[in-house]
């Protein structure tokens, strides 16, 4: 199976100069139209607007949908299926991790302009969120509602916000309101509140149901950020290069060549080579020896990533109501 996937990836990469293009994922539509929401922020003057396009493979390529970061890592994708990431941690994480350049400078300006900091006592990962009161479209929607909380899409989040609003009486979505919300329900619930309110705005303005929305992507001053060269370079680094940081010479278990190899297989979704979070499964019971269980050189690593993505997109079928993959051997 591994050799089949690697061979497919080798062919895919011959057609794509950039590894990121080869890792674009398709959305499983299942006989229902799905849409990508373009969230546009303009800074002069500050305003927020939405647009949609129907999802197809061409659109997934256009907005570089390569999946979210693993759940146990900070989120940093400018195209995501979870709007909460975009309205909280994505921009601060990119500002921290991108090299100095045009995109980082633009995102720093965005962060300084529309973000609200809940304060140092709150969880660093969730304390920065969009200050929605800076957007007229949000304040108008709230003022035109019978209750300021009714625009929130998620019922559970709406009930929490309504309970606190009735109890506290401070301005809805103000800094003090969100700080109290974090104290009552935990810091990570604040991004859920902001994200759910954006979902409600999108549903109301664009006449969409939540289940019809597949992806969200961000535009800044009419520019689609995910297509910026700095972001594409960053994706390639995070998807491939970082797996080889500190890698040493060894024999690649896939092609047999002697090169720098890595045992980091956490970026693979379909292929699970072995358990990597328990030292008992490592060679000589040493956490640092997983590379001796299965080491992969950079070239094979890229081919396996590309081949796995192709298999997930193109070679999936159904058998007895189960999803299976038909992987050829060459």
Protein Blocks (a to p, Z undefined) as FASTA:
>chain_A
ZZmmmmmmmmmmmmpmblklmmpccddfkopacddddddddfbdcddddddddddfklmm
mnopgbjadfkbccfbfbdcbfklmmmmmmmmmmmmpccdfklmmmmmmmmmmpccfbjk
bcfklmpccdfklpmklmmmmmmpmblklmpmblmlmmmmmmmmmmnopaehiaklmmmm
mmmnojklmmmmmmmmmmmmmmmmnopafklpmbdcddeehiafklpmklmmmmmmmmmm
mmmgoiacdddfklopacdddfbfklpmklcfbackbfklpghhiaklmmmmoccdfklm
mmmmmmmmmmmmmmgcceehiacdddddZZ
